[in-house]
Amino acid sequence: MRITPSILNADLANLNAEIGRIPSSDMIHLDVMDQRFVPNMTFGLPMVESIRKGTAKQLDLHLMIEECDRLAPAYAEAGADSVTFHVEASNAPIRLARELRRLGARAGMGLRPATPIEPYADMIGELDMVLLMTVEPGFGGQGFLDLVLPKIERTRKLVSASGLDIWIQVDGGVSPATIERCVDAGADTFVAGSAVFNAQDPDAMVNALRDQAIVRCGH
């Protein structure tokens, strides 16, 4: 059970300090948006390169951008430990996943809430992680979409059938009120933004969410 806080809800003017507030996190989740694939813009490669220099924590890049086939490899070259592209924006997802792995990054594939997993079942072995959005991508602080839970269950069946160590990450509206439903459906990696950075003690929330997931998984 991994907690990967999203800095989208942190103080972007003091990122190194904000990352320092969550030492117990498993990875740092960075949302890159281009105002084309999603109606919001955050930051790009220069900011990621700067963050990489300032922390030894593993960086979990979530690219909500068009032209990811062309642009995503640069984020792996910049030192991202995991790079997730959206399959809706990729013309050659298998080739891209292999290129990310070749560059030393974990290859993740993201799906919007309405995108089914089944068309990509045969390429599951090319991936290290499947990210299932539980809100519409683009903005933090949205409400969790329960309608994605059956897709998490179907993804878990595909991963289990493959026999491979492929993480299932959920992103959007993850909080103490929703994480148990995600665990029950089969997720094992959780992006939490506002739940962590709006907490009085962000690191305590990271640990509380992980403990809650572990306890639920043991039931």
Secondary structure, 3 states (H helix, E strand, C coil): CEECCEHHHCCHHHHHHHHHCCCCCCCEEEEEEECCCCCCECCCHHHHHHHHHHCCCCEEEEEECCCHHHHHHHHHHCCCCEEEEEHHHCCCHHHHHHHHHHCCCEEEEEECCCCCCHHHHHHHHHCCEEEEECCCCCCCCCCCCHHHHHHHHHHHHHHHHHCCCCEEEEECCCCCCCHHHHHHHCCCEEECCHHHHCCCCHHHHHHHHHHHHHHHHCC
